[in-house]
Amino acid sequence: MSVTLITGASSGIGAALARHYAEPGTTLILHGRDAPRLQAVAEACRAKGARVETARLDVRDRTAVAAWLQALDAAHPLDRVIVNAAINGGDPGGDVESIEMAFETVDVNLVGALNVALPCVTLMRARGRGQIALVSSLAAFAPLPDAPSYSGTKAALLAHGLALREKLKPYGVRINVVTPGYVKTAMGGEYQGWRPLEISAADAAARIARGLARDRDIVAFPWILAAAARGAALLPERLRRLGMSGFSFKIRVGR
């Protein structure tokens, strides 16, 4: 696949994926909010031989995003799209997150993700090929009480992605859902709390790329934490609450 679009590519998993896929003969379209960091990632990818374009659209702007994707696909048909842009949600003081934060999280993590993914579904279905990866989280299986909107949006992406996967198989479009555990990123660094089995962003990118190459329905890692998260939903509430108590966190003030 020579043309890859990655949203949320200015840091963290998105930036690591950009560097992973950068090589001669590839075209990367990198989207991100932070212009200096996005340009730094773009330059690193160009140094590895990739052709790179950047964009700083607000994923919540459905009309602008749809027009952008149409123009991109007309210039060079998209082979792979990794929908990764997201925010944490939650509350800096550990209280219930505010209404404003809850809706902002939904607008970015879910609505924004679909604003990117669904136009790509239409374009790829018409062409009869393509791959779309929705970056969710293990919180989709084991919701975090300190991040209810984040957990909810990631669970919605998981369900939506798996449903779309089955529906689009006959049309040659592959849908994959990525559910990482804890990854060392700037976004992850905003959390103050226990982060078991945390891995580097480069390691996460390599695991994601392997999973997408194998067309796995769910790319989940690390496997021990993934198995625990997927099994948590089957536990009685008392046991589930006890198990999740160790995963409480606060968000650093000044984020």
C-alpha positions as CSV (number, residue, x, y, z in Angstrom):
1,M,0.0,0.0,0.0
2,S,1.7,3.2,-1.2
3,V,-0.7,5.9,0.0
4,T,-1.4,6.1,3.7
5,L,-3.4,8.8,5.6
6,I,-2.8,9.1,9.4
7,T,-4.8,11.4,11.6
8,G,-3.3,12.6,14.9
9,A,0.2,12.2,13.4
10,S,1.9,15.0,15.2
11,S,2.9,12.9,18.2
12,G,2.5,9.6,20.0
13,I,1.2,6.5,18.1
14,G,0.3,8.5,15.0
15,A,3.8,10.0,14.7
16,A,5.4,6.5,15.3
17,L,3.2,5.0,12.6
18,A,4.2,7.7,10.2
19,R,7.9,6.9,10.8
20,H,7.2,3.2,10.6
21,Y,5.5,3.4,7.2
22,A,8.0,6.0,5.7
23,E,10.1,4.6,3.0
24,P,10.9,5.3,-0.7
25,G,7.9,4.9,-2.9
26,T,5.3,5.6,-0.2
27,T,3.1,8.7,0.1
28,L,2.1,9.8,3.6
29,I,-0.7,12.3,4.3
30,L,-0.2,13.4,7.9
31,H,-2.8,15.2,9.9
32,G,-2.3,16.8,13.3
33,R,-3.1,19.8,15.5
34,D,0.4,20.9,16.4
35,A,2.1,22.5,13.4
36,P,5.7,22.5,14.6
37,R,5.5,18.9,15.8
38,L,3.7,17.8,12.6
39,Q,6.3,19.4,10.4
40,A,9.1,17.7,12.4
41,V,7.4,14.3,11.9
42,A,7.0,15.1,8.2
43,E,10.7,16.0,7.8
44,A,11.7,12.8,9.6
45,C,9.6,10.8,7.1
46,R,10.9,12.6,4.1
47,A,14.4,11.8,5.3
48,K,13.5,8.2,5.0
49,G,12.5,8.6,1.4
50,A,8.7,9.1,1.7
51,R,6.7,11.7,-0.1
52,V,4.8,13.6,2.6
53,E,1.8,16.0,2.7
54,T,0.5,17.6,5.9
55,A,-2.9,19.0,7.0
56,R,-4.3,20.6,10.1
57,L,-8.0,20.4,9.7
58,D,-10.4,20.1,12.6
59,V,-11.8,16.6,12.4
60,R,-15.1,17.9,13.9
61,D,-15.7,19.9,10.7
62,R,-17.6,17.3,8.7
63,T,-18.0,19.4,5.5
64,A,-14.3,20.5,5.4
65,V,-13.0,17.0,6.1
66,A,-15.2,15.4,3.4
67,A,-14.0,18.0,0.8
68,W,-10.4,17.4,1.9
69,L,-10.7,13.7,1.5
70,Q,-12.3,13.9,-1.9
71,A,-9.5,16.1,-3.1
72,L,-6.9,13.8,-1.6
73,D,-8.3,10.7,-3.1
74,A,-8.7,12.4,-6.5
75,A,-5.0,13.3,-6.5
76,H,-3.7,9.9,-5.3
77,P,-6.2,7.2,-4.3
78,L,-6.0,6.3,-0.6
79,D,-4.8,2.8,0.1
80,R,-4.7,2.9,3.9
81,V,-6.4,5.2,6.4
82,I,-5.5,5.1,10.1
83,V,-8.0,7.1,12.1
84,N,-6.1,7.9,15.2
85,A,-6.8,11.5,16.4
86,A,-8.2,11.6,19.9
87,I,-8.2,13.4,23.2
88,N,-8.2,12.1,26.8
89,G,-11.4,13.5,28.4
90,G,-11.7,13.1,32.1
91,D,-11.2,15.7,34.9
92,P,-7.9,17.2,36.2
93,G,-9.1,16.9,39.8
94,G,-10.4,13.4,39.5
95,D,-14.0,14.5,39.8
96,V,-16.7,13.5,37.3
97,E,-15.8,15.1,34.0
98,S,-17.6,18.2,33.0
99,I,-20.5,18.2,30.5
100,E,-18.3,20.4,28.2
101,M,-15.4,17.9,28.3
102,A,-17.7,14.9,27.8
103,F,-19.2,16.4,24.6
104,E,-15.8,17.6,23.4
105,T,-14.4,14.1,23.8
106,V,-17.4,12.6,21.9
107,D,-17.1,15.2,19.1
108,V,-13.3,14.5,18.6
109,N,-13.0,10.8,19.4
110,L,-16.2,9.5,17.8
111,V,-17.8,12.0,15.5
112,G,-14.4,13.3,14.3
113,A,-13.3,9.7,13.7
114,L,-16.4,8.9,11.7
115,N,-16.0,12.2,9.8
116,V,-12.8,10.8,8.4
117,A,-13.7,7.1,8.2
118,L,-17.1,7.2,6.5
119,P,-16.1,9.3,3.5
120,C,-13.2,6.9,3.0
121,V,-15.5,4.0,3.1
122,T,-17.5,5.5,0.2
123,L,-14.4,6.2,-1.8
124,M,-12.8,2.8,-1.2
125,R,-16.0,0.9,-1.8
126,A,-16.4,2.6,-5.2
127,R,-12.9,1.5,-6.0
128,G,-13.2,-2.0,-4.7
129,R,-10.1,-1.9,-2.4
130,G,-8.6,-0.2,0.7
131,Q,-8.1,-0.5,4.4
132,I,-9.3,1.6,7.3
133,A,-8.0,1.2,10.8
134,L,-9.9,2.7,13.7
135,V,-7.7,3.3,16.7
136,S,-9.8,2.4,19.8
137,S,-8.4,1.3,23.2
138,L,-8.5,-1.5,25.7
139,A,-10.8,0.9,27.6
140,A,-13.5,-0.2,25.1
141,F,-13.5,-3.6,26.8
142,A,-12.8,-2.4,30.4
143,P,-14.2,1.2,30.8
144,L,-12.2,3.5,33.0
145,P,-14.4,5.3,35.6
146,D,-12.1,8.3,35.5
147,A,-12.6,8.6,31.7
148,P,-16.2,7.7,30.9
149,S,-16.5,9.6,27.7
150,Y,-13.1,8.4,26.4
151,S,-14.1,4.8,27.2
152,G,-17.5,5.3,25.6
153,T,-16.1,6.7,22.4
154,K,-13.6,3.9,22.1
155,A,-16.3,1.2,22.7
156,A,-18.4,2.8,20.0
157,L,-15.5,2.8,17.6
158,L,-15.0,-0.9,18.4
159,A,-18.6,-1.8,17.7
160,H,-18.9,0.4,14.7
161,G,-15.7,-0.9,13.2
162,L,-16.5,-4.6,13.6
163,A,-20.0,-4.1,12.2
164,L,-18.6,-2.2,9.2
165,R,-15.9,-4.9,8.7
166,E,-18.5,-7.6,8.0
167,K,-20.6,-5.4,5.9
168,L,-17.7,-4.2,3.7
169,K,-15.9,-7.5,3.1
170,P,-17.8,-8.3,-0.1
171,Y,-16.6,-4.9,-1.5
172,G,-12.9,-5.4,-0.9
173,V,-12.6,-2.8,1.9
174,R,-10.9,-4.0,5.1
175,I,-11.8,-2.5,8.4
176,N,-9.6,-3.1,11.5
177,V,-10.0,-1.9,15.0
178,V,-6.8,-1.2,17.1
179,T,-7.1,-1.5,20.9
180,P,-3.8,-0.6,22.5
181,G,-3.0,-0.8,26.1
182,Y,-0.7,1.8,27.8
183,V,1.7,3.5,25.4
184,K,4.4,6.0,26.3
185,T,3.1,9.2,24.5
186,A,2.6,12.9,25.3
187,M,-1.1,12.2,25.6
188,G,-0.5,9.2,27.9
189,G,1.9,11.4,30.0
190,E,-1.1,13.5,31.0
191,Y,-2.3,10.6,33.2
192,Q,-1.1,10.3,36.8
193,G,-1.7,6.7,37.8
194,W,-0.7,3.1,37.4
195,R,0.2,2.1,33.7
196,P,1.0,-1.6,33.7
197,L,2.9,-3.1,30.8
198,E,3.4,0.2,29.1
199,I,5.3,0.1,25.8
200,S,6.9,2.6,23.6
201,A,5.1,4.3,20.7
202,A,7.5,2.7,18.2
203,D,6.8,-0.7,19.6
204,A,3.0,0.0,19.4
205,A,3.4,1.2,15.8
206,A,5.2,-2.0,14.8
207,R,2.5,-4.2,16.5
208,I,-0.3,-2.2,14.8
209,A,1.4,-2.5,11.4
210,R,1.8,-6.3,11.8
211,G,-1.8,-6.6,12.7
212,L,-3.0,-4.5,9.8
213,A,-0.8,-6.5,7.4
214,R,-2.4,-9.7,8.7
215,D,-5.9,-8.1,8.4
216,R,-6.8,-8.9,12.0
217,D,-10.3,-7.8,13.0
218,I,-9.0,-6.5,16.4
219,V,-5.4,-5.6,16.9
220,A,-5.1,-5.8,20.7
221,F,-1.9,-5.6,22.8
222,P,-0.2,-6.4,25.1
223,W,-1.9,-9.7,25.0
224,I,-1.9,-10.2,28.8
225,L,-3.7,-6.9,29.4
226,A,-5.9,-7.4,26.4
227,A,-7.1,-10.8,27.7
228,A,-7.8,-9.3,31.1
229,A,-9.7,-6.4,29.7
230,R,-11.8,-8.6,27.4
231,G,-12.6,-10.9,30.3
232,A,-13.5,-8.1,32.7
233,A,-16.9,-7.6,31.1
234,L,-17.9,-11.2,32.0
235,L,-17.1,-10.7,35.7
236,P,-19.8,-9.9,38.3
237,E,-19.9,-6.2,39.1
238,R,-18.3,-6.6,42.5
239,L,-15.2,-8.3,41.1
240,R,-15.0,-6.0,38.1
241,R,-15.1,-3.0,40.4
242,L,-12.4,-4.5,42.5
243,G,-10.2,-5.2,39.5
244,M,-10.6,-1.8,38.0
245,S,-9.9,0.1,41.2
246,G,-6.2,-0.1,40.5
247,F,-6.6,1.7,37.2
248,S,-7.8,5.0,38.7
249,F,-5.9,8.1,37.6
250,K,-5.9,11.9,37.5
251,I,-5.0,14.2,34.6
252,R,-2.2,16.6,35.1
253,V,-3.3,20.2,35.7
254,G,-2.3,22.5,32.9
255,R,-2.9,20.1,30.0
